[in-house]
Amino acid sequence: MSDKALNVAILGATGRMGRAIVPLIVADAGGLRLSGALAAPEDPAVGQDAGSHAGTGSLAIAITDQVGRAIEGAQVAVDFTRADVSMRNALACREAGCALVIGTTGHDEAQRAELTELARGIPVVLAPNMSLGVNLLFRLAELAARALPGDQYDAEICEAHHRNKVDAPSGTALGLGRAVASGRGVDLEEVADFARHGNTGIREHGRIGFSVVRGGDIVGDHRLIFAGAGEQVELAHHAQDRTGFARGALVAVRWVAGRPPGLYSMLDVLGI
């Protein structure tokens, strides 16, 4: 391993994304080094070797439940935890001067404002989805919304995830909604329809609708429909496994290292 390797801490190392990222770091030829791994205090994996837990063999990195210990010596931390936990982790990273990539979803407006403030001290990449394909989809959604006016094309966002996902709509679905709203020059909160039940009446022009599926082990499906008179335009992304999200997160890790403080998105990472 090169002495110039970038030290990376995984916060949420025992979750689905953590277990997907660790093997990619191990397989990286000298560019990245796992320096720490964090799990929740009640997680039975605490104390185990992070590499062995992820199926890559021993790395001599013990999983800890102390964020300060996990990020010690790290240049970049990657957070895939829960919204409330990610806020504590972000504060610890700022205190340690460690850059941060957050793939955790479900942050409310107050938490996003707090992250903006924390990012005055360290560079932070915050993205509802780390997939390069999904982030391209965000840009395409904005361009399509700009070209297809809301009084002629109804926008609907349909998403599906595994049964254990706790937030709805997904962060990616909300990201698509914000992209559509941005393309149309409106505020998503003012035009979003998050639920329909009973006699809802006819659809209002300009509304952005959401539908949610939770079941089984669906990794993540997202579809944006622009339904107009006599035609439909669809943009979609289907995740077959979590590798695409993990690879995107490591693209963000390499990009954010050494950046000036600020709150960045994956669009900044990709230069689009």
C-alpha positions in Angstrom: 0.0 0.0 0.0 1.4 3.4 -1.0 2.3 5.9 1.7 0.3 8.4 -0.4 -2.9 6.5 -0.1 -6.0 8.4 1.1 -7.2 7.3 4.5 -10.9 6.7 4.5 -13.3 6.0 7.4 -16.6 4.3 6.9 -19.4 5.4 9.2 -22.1 2.8 9.0 -19.6 0.0 8.1 -21.9 -2.9 8.9 -24.9 -1.6 6.8 -25.6 -2.5 3.2 -23.6 0.3 1.8 -20.7 0.0 4.2 -20.3 -3.7 3.4 -20.4 -2.7 -0.3 -17.7 0.0 0.0 -15.1 -1.8 2.1 -14.3 -4.4 -0.6 -13.9 -1.6 -3.2 -11.4 0.2 -0.9 -9.5 -3.0 -0.4 -9.4 -3.7 -4.1 -8.2 -0.2 -4.9 -4.5 -0.4 -6.0 -2.8 2.0 -3.6 -5.2 4.9 -3.9 -7.3 4.4 -0.9 -6.8 2.9 2.6 -9.5 1.9 5.1 -8.4 3.7 8.3 -11.5 3.3 10.5 -15.0 1.7 10.7 -18.0 2.8 12.8 -21.1 0.9 13.8 -23.9 1.5 16.3 -23.2 0.7 20.0 -25.8 -2.1 20.0 -24.3 -3.7 16.8 -22.9 -7.2 17.5 -20.1 -6.5 15.0 -18.5 -3.9 17.2 -15.0 -5.2 18.0 -14.8 -7.4 14.9 -12.4 -6.8 12.1 -13.9 -4.6 9.4 -12.4 -6.5 6.6 -13.5 -9.9 7.9 -17.0 -8.6 8.5 -17.2 -7.4 4.8 -15.8 -10.7 3.5 -12.4 -9.4 2.4 -10.2 -10.9 5.0 -8.6 -9.3 8.0 -7.5 -5.6 7.7 -6.5 -5.1 11.3 -9.2 -2.4 11.6 -11.6 -3.1 14.4 -15.1 -1.9 14.1 -15.8 0.7 16.8 -18.9 2.5 18.2 -16.9 5.7 18.9 -17.0 8.1 16.0 -13.8 9.9 17.3 -11.9 6.7 17.2 -13.3 5.7 13.7 -12.2 9.0 12.1 -8.8 9.2 13.8 -6.2 9.7 11.1 -8.8 9.7 8.3 -8.7 12.4 5.6 -12.2 11.6 4.4 -15.2 9.9 6.1 -18.1 8.3 4.3 -21.4 8.3 6.2 -24.2 5.8 5.4 -26.1 5.8 8.7 -29.3 7.6 9.7 -30.1 11.2 9.4 -29.9 11.9 13.2 -26.7 9.9 13.5 -25.1 11.6 10.5 -25.5 14.9 12.2 -23.4 13.8 15.2 -20.9 12.3 12.8 -20.7 15.5 10.8 -20.0 17.5 14.0 -17.2 15.1 15.0 -15.7 15.4 11.5 -15.7 19.1 11.6 -14.0 19.1 15.0 -11.4 16.7 13.6 -10.9 18.6 10.3 -12.0 15.5 8.3 -13.7 15.9 4.9 -17.1 14.1 4.7 -19.2 12.4 2.1 -22.8 11.9 3.2 -24.9 9.3 1.4 -27.5 9.1 4.2 -31.0 10.3 3.3 -34.0 11.6 5.3 -32.5 14.9 6.5 -35.2 17.6 7.2 -34.7 21.2 6.4 -33.3 22.1 9.8 -30.7 19.3 9.5 -29.8 20.5 6.0 -29.3 24.0 7.3 -27.1 22.7 10.1 -25.0 20.7 7.6 -24.6 23.9 5.5 -23.3 25.6 8.6 -20.9 22.7 9.5 -19.6 22.8 5.9 -18.2 26.2 6.6 -15.4 24.4 8.4 -14.9 21.3 6.2 -15.7 20.2 2.7 -18.9 18.1 2.6 -20.4 16.2 -0.3 -24.1 15.6 0.4 -26.1 13.6 -2.1 -29.4 11.7 -1.8 -27.9 9.1 -4.2 -24.2 8.5 -5.0 -24.8 6.7 -8.3 -23.2 8.4 -11.2 -26.2 7.4 -13.4 -28.7 8.8 -10.9 -27.0 12.1 -10.7 -27.0 12.3 -14.5 -30.7 11.6 -14.2 -31.1 14.6 -11.9 -29.6 16.9 -14.6 -31.7 15.3 -17.4 -34.8 15.8 -15.2 -34.1 19.5 -14.8 -33.5 19.9 -18.5 -36.7 18.0 -19.4 -38.8 20.0 -16.9 -37.5 23.2 -18.4 -38.5 22.0 -21.9 -41.9 20.4 -21.0 -44.1 23.1 -19.3 -46.2 22.1 -16.3 -49.4 23.3 -17.8 -49.0 20.7 -20.6 -47.0 17.9 -19.0 -47.8 16.3 -15.7 -44.8 15.1 -13.7 -45.0 11.9 -11.7 -42.1 10.3 -9.8 -42.4 6.6 -8.9 -39.9 4.9 -6.6 -39.4 1.4 -5.1 -37.1 0.1 -2.4 -36.6 -2.8 -0.1 -39.0 -3.3 2.9 -36.4 -2.1 5.5 -36.0 1.4 4.1 -37.4 3.8 6.7 -37.8 7.1 4.9 -40.4 7.8 2.1 -40.3 9.1 -0.5 -36.7 8.2 -1.0 -34.0 10.9 -1.0 -33.5 10.1 -4.7 -37.2 10.6 -5.5 -37.1 14.0 -3.6 -33.9 14.9 -5.5 -35.8 14.2 -8.8 -38.7 16.3 -7.5 -36.3 19.2 -6.7 -34.7 18.9 -10.1 -38.1 19.1 -11.8 -39.2 22.0 -9.6 -35.9 23.8 -10.4 -36.4 23.3 -14.1 -39.8 24.9 -13.8 -38.7 27.7 -11.4 -40.9 26.7 -8.5 -40.5 25.4 -4.9 -41.1 21.7 -4.6 -42.8 22.0 -1.3 -45.5 24.2 -2.9 -46.3 21.9 -5.8 -45.6 18.3 -4.4 -48.4 15.7 -4.0 -47.1 13.1 -1.6 -50.4 11.3 -1.0 -53.6 10.6 -2.7 -56.6 8.9 -1.2 -60.3 9.1 -1.7 -62.0 11.7 -3.9 -59.0 13.9 -4.7 -60.6 15.8 -7.6 -59.0 16.4 -10.9 -55.2 17.0 -11.1 -54.0 20.6 -10.9 -51.6 21.8 -13.5 -48.0 22.0 -12.4 -48.2 19.5 -9.5 -45.4 17.0 -9.0 -46.7 13.6 -7.9 -45.0 10.9 -5.9 -45.7 7.2 -5.5 -43.8 4.8 -3.2 -43.3 1.0 -3.1 -41.7 -0.8 -0.2 -41.1 -4.5 -0.4 -38.8 -7.4 -0.5 -35.1 -6.7 -1.3 -35.6 -4.1 -4.1 -32.3 -2.2 -4.3 -33.8 0.9 -5.9 -36.0 1.8 -8.9 -36.8 5.4 -9.9 -39.0 6.5 -12.8 -39.9 10.1 -13.8 -42.9 10.4 -16.1 -43.9 13.6 -18.0 -47.4 12.8 -19.2 -48.7 15.1 -21.9 -51.6 15.0 -24.4 -50.9 12.2 -26.8 -47.4 11.3 -25.5 -45.3 10.4 -22.5 -41.7 11.0 -21.8 -40.0 8.8 -19.2 -36.6 8.9 -17.5 -35.6 5.9 -15.4 -32.8 4.4 -13.3 -32.8 0.8 -12.1 -30.2 -0.3 -9.6 -29.3 -4.0 -9.9 -27.1 -4.0 -6.8 -25.3 -1.5 -4.6 -22.0 -1.5 -6.4 -22.9 1.6 -8.5 -23.7 3.6 -5.3 -20.5 2.4 -3.7 -18.3 3.3 -6.7 -19.9 6.7 -6.9 -19.2 7.3 -3.2 -15.5 6.6 -3.7 -15.5 9.0 -6.7 -16.8 11.6 -4.3 -14.1 10.6 -1.7 -11.3 11.2 -4.2 -12.9 14.5 -5.4 -13.5 16.1 -2.0 -10.1 15.4 -0.5 -8.3 18.7 -0.2 -11.2 20.8 -1.4 -12.0 24.1 0.4 -14.8 24.0 3.0 -18.3 24.1 1.6 -21.4 22.0 0.9 -21.1 20.2 -2.4 -23.4 17.9 -4.4 -22.6 15.0 -6.7 -23.3 17.4 -9.6 -20.3 19.4 -8.4 -18.3 16.1 -8.2 -19.3 15.2 -11.8 -18.9 18.8 -13.1 -22.4 18.9 -14.5 
